[in-house]
Amino acid sequence: MTVTYNKKTDLLFICLDPSAKEVVNTELTDGVVLELGENDRIVGIEILDASRRVDLASLLSVQYAEVA
């Protein structure tokens, strides 16, 4: 699992399965998108306006990559 945060776009992406080739994006709620792989398996979660929706400071205990 990897967590990537893009400060410029305020987008948080949680990748649960980087090997998934074909995905279908499904909007769960306004600004939260699930990436579904084979058999509707969740392979990624995209959160728009992440600083409003998630306590980003709590992610400090998780190893993550920050995109400039």
Rosetta constraint file for C-alpha pairs under 8 A:
AtomPair CA 1 CA 14 HARMONIC 7.07 0.50
AtomPair CA 1 CA 15 HARMONIC 5.49 0.50
AtomPair CA 1 CA 16 HARMONIC 4.67 0.50
AtomPair CA 1 CA 17 HARMONIC 6.72 0.50
AtomPair CA 1 CA 18 HARMONIC 7.88 0.50
AtomPair CA 2 CA 14 HARMONIC 5.83 0.50
AtomPair CA 2 CA 15 HARMONIC 5.20 0.50
AtomPair CA 2 CA 16 HARMONIC 6.86 0.50
AtomPair CA 2 CA 63 HARMONIC 7.77 0.50
AtomPair CA 2 CA 64 HARMONIC 6.19 0.50
AtomPair CA 2 CA 65 HARMONIC 7.54 0.50
AtomPair CA 3 CA 12 HARMONIC 7.19 0.50
AtomPair CA 3 CA 13 HARMONIC 5.74 0.50
AtomPair CA 3 CA 14 HARMONIC 4.53 0.50
AtomPair CA 3 CA 15 HARMONIC 6.33 0.50
AtomPair CA 3 CA 63 HARMONIC 7.48 0.50
AtomPair CA 3 CA 64 HARMONIC 4.85 0.50
AtomPair CA 3 CA 65 HARMONIC 6.33 0.50
AtomPair CA 4 CA 12 HARMONIC 5.79 0.50
AtomPair CA 4 CA 13 HARMONIC 5.17 0.50
AtomPair CA 4 CA 14 HARMONIC 6.48 0.50
AtomPair CA 4 CA 64 HARMONIC 5.80 0.50
AtomPair CA 4 CA 65 HARMONIC 4.91 0.50
AtomPair CA 4 CA 66 HARMONIC 5.53 0.50
AtomPair CA 4 CA 67 HARMONIC 6.89 0.50
AtomPair CA 5 CA 10 HARMONIC 7.06 0.50
AtomPair CA 5 CA 11 HARMONIC 5.77 0.50
AtomPair CA 5 CA 12 HARMONIC 4.49 0.50
AtomPair CA 5 CA 13 HARMONIC 6.37 0.50
AtomPair CA 5 CA 64 HARMONIC 7.80 0.50
AtomPair CA 5 CA 65 HARMONIC 6.76 0.50
AtomPair CA 5 CA 66 HARMONIC 5.01 0.50
AtomPair CA 5 CA 67 HARMONIC 6.07 0.50
AtomPair CA 6 CA 10 HARMONIC 5.51 0.50
AtomPair CA 6 CA 11 HARMONIC 5.25 0.50
AtomPair CA 6 CA 12 HARMONIC 6.50 0.50
AtomPair CA 6 CA 66 HARMONIC 6.11 0.50
AtomPair CA 6 CA 67 HARMONIC 4.82 0.50
AtomPair CA 6 CA 68 HARMONIC 6.45 0.50
AtomPair CA 7 CA 11 HARMONIC 7.00 0.50
AtomPair CA 7 CA 66 HARMONIC 7.62 0.50
AtomPair CA 7 CA 67 HARMONIC 6.93 0.50
AtomPair CA 7 CA 68 HARMONIC 6.61 0.50
AtomPair CA 8 CA 68 HARMONIC 7.22 0.50
AtomPair CA 9 CA 49 HARMONIC 7.76 0.50
AtomPair CA 10 CA 48 HARMONIC 6.43 0.50
AtomPair CA 10 CA 49 HARMONIC 5.20 0.50
AtomPair CA 10 CA 50 HARMONIC 5.54 0.50
AtomPair CA 10 CA 51 HARMONIC 6.50 0.50
AtomPair CA 11 CA 46 HARMONIC 7.09 0.50
AtomPair CA 11 CA 47 HARMONIC 5.76 0.50
AtomPair CA 11 CA 48 HARMONIC 4.86 0.50
AtomPair CA 11 CA 49 HARMONIC 6.07 0.50
AtomPair CA 11 CA 50 HARMONIC 5.59 0.50
AtomPair CA 12 CA 46 HARMONIC 5.86 0.50
AtomPair CA 12 CA 47 HARMONIC 5.09 0.50
AtomPair CA 12 CA 48 HARMONIC 6.66 0.50
AtomPair CA 12 CA 50 HARMONIC 5.77 0.50
AtomPair CA 13 CA 44 HARMONIC 7.12 0.50
AtomPair CA 13 CA 45 HARMONIC 5.73 0.50
AtomPair CA 13 CA 46 HARMONIC 4.56 0.50
AtomPair CA 13 CA 47 HARMONIC 6.34 0.50
AtomPair CA 14 CA 44 HARMONIC 5.50 0.50
AtomPair CA 14 CA 45 HARMONIC 5.07 0.50
AtomPair CA 14 CA 46 HARMONIC 6.47 0.50
AtomPair CA 15 CA 43 HARMONIC 6.24 0.50
AtomPair CA 15 CA 44 HARMONIC 4.46 0.50
AtomPair CA 15 CA 45 HARMONIC 6.59 0.50
AtomPair CA 16 CA 42 HARMONIC 7.44 0.50
AtomPair CA 16 CA 43 HARMONIC 4.84 0.50
AtomPair CA 16 CA 44 HARMONIC 5.33 0.50
AtomPair CA 16 CA 45 HARMONIC 8.00 0.50
AtomPair CA 17 CA 43 HARMONIC 4.90 0.50
AtomPair CA 17 CA 44 HARMONIC 6.94 0.50
AtomPair CA 18 CA 43 HARMONIC 7.50 0.50
AtomPair CA 20 CA 37 HARMONIC 6.34 0.50
AtomPair CA 20 CA 43 HARMONIC 6.93 0.50
AtomPair CA 21 CA 37 HARMONIC 7.80 0.50
AtomPair CA 22 CA 37 HARMONIC 6.23 0.50
AtomPair CA 22 CA 38 HARMONIC 7.67 0.50
AtomPair CA 23 CA 35 HARMONIC 5.81 0.50
AtomPair CA 23 CA 36 HARMONIC 5.24 0.50
AtomPair CA 23 CA 37 HARMONIC 4.71 0.50
AtomPair CA 23 CA 38 HARMONIC 7.57 0.50
AtomPair CA 23 CA 43 HARMONIC 7.94 0.50
AtomPair CA 24 CA 35 HARMONIC 5.60 0.50
AtomPair CA 24 CA 36 HARMONIC 5.13 0.50
AtomPair CA 24 CA 37 HARMONIC 6.57 0.50
AtomPair CA 25 CA 33 HARMONIC 6.36 0.50
AtomPair CA 25 CA 34 HARMONIC 5.72 0.50
AtomPair CA 25 CA 35 HARMONIC 4.66 0.50
AtomPair CA 25 CA 36 HARMONIC 6.32 0.50
AtomPair CA 26 CA 33 HARMONIC 5.55 0.50
AtomPair CA 26 CA 34 HARMONIC 5.23 0.50
AtomPair CA 26 CA 35 HARMONIC 6.41 0.50
AtomPair CA 26 CA 36 HARMONIC 7.35 0.50
AtomPair CA 27 CA 31 HARMONIC 7.35 0.50
AtomPair CA 27 CA 32 HARMONIC 5.94 0.50
AtomPair CA 27 CA 33 HARMONIC 4.30 0.50
AtomPair CA 27 CA 34 HARMONIC 6.21 0.50
AtomPair CA 28 CA 32 HARMONIC 5.57 0.50
AtomPair CA 28 CA 33 HARMONIC 5.51 0.50
AtomPair CA 28 CA 34 HARMONIC 6.45 0.50
AtomPair CA 29 CA 33 HARMONIC 7.20 0.50
AtomPair CA 31 CA 46 HARMONIC 7.95 0.50
AtomPair CA 31 CA 47 HARMONIC 5.85 0.50
AtomPair CA 31 CA 48 HARMONIC 4.87 0.50
AtomPair CA 31 CA 49 HARMONIC 7.13 0.50
AtomPair CA 32 CA 45 HARMONIC 7.23 0.50
AtomPair CA 32 CA 46 HARMONIC 5.80 0.50
AtomPair CA 32 CA 47 HARMONIC 4.72 0.50
AtomPair CA 32 CA 48 HARMONIC 6.36 0.50
AtomPair CA 33 CA 45 HARMONIC 5.85 0.50
AtomPair CA 33 CA 46 HARMONIC 5.03 0.50
AtomPair CA 33 CA 47 HARMONIC 6.49 0.50
AtomPair CA 34 CA 42 HARMONIC 6.61 0.50
AtomPair CA 34 CA 43 HARMONIC 7.71 0.50
AtomPair CA 34 CA 44 HARMONIC 5.92 0.50
AtomPair CA 34 CA 45 HARMONIC 4.74 0.50
AtomPair CA 34 CA 46 HARMONIC 6.38 0.50
AtomPair CA 35 CA 42 HARMONIC 5.87 0.50
AtomPair CA 35 CA 43 HARMONIC 5.59 0.50
AtomPair CA 35 CA 44 HARMONIC 4.76 0.50
AtomPair CA 35 CA 45 HARMONIC 6.04 0.50
AtomPair CA 35 CA 46 HARMONIC 7.73 0.50
AtomPair CA 36 CA 40 HARMONIC 5.11 0.50
AtomPair CA 36 CA 41 HARMONIC 5.31 0.50
AtomPair CA 36 CA 42 HARMONIC 4.60 0.50
AtomPair CA 36 CA 43 HARMONIC 5.64 0.50
AtomPair CA 36 CA 44 HARMONIC 7.09 0.50
AtomPair CA 37 CA 41 HARMONIC 5.09 0.50
AtomPair CA 37 CA 42 HARMONIC 6.22 0.50
AtomPair CA 37 CA 43 HARMONIC 6.00 0.50
AtomPair CA 47 CA 53 HARMONIC 7.91 0.50
AtomPair CA 49 CA 53 HARMONIC 6.65 0.50
AtomPair CA 50 CA 54 HARMONIC 5.58 0.50
AtomPair CA 50 CA 56 HARMONIC 7.76 0.50
AtomPair CA 51 CA 55 HARMONIC 6.78 0.50
AtomPair CA 51 CA 56 HARMONIC 6.38 0.50
AtomPair CA 55 CA 59 HARMONIC 7.35 0.50
AtomPair CA 56 CA 60 HARMONIC 7.42 0.50
AtomPair CA 59 CA 63 HARMONIC 7.83 0.50
AtomPair CA 59 CA 64 HARMONIC 7.95 0.50
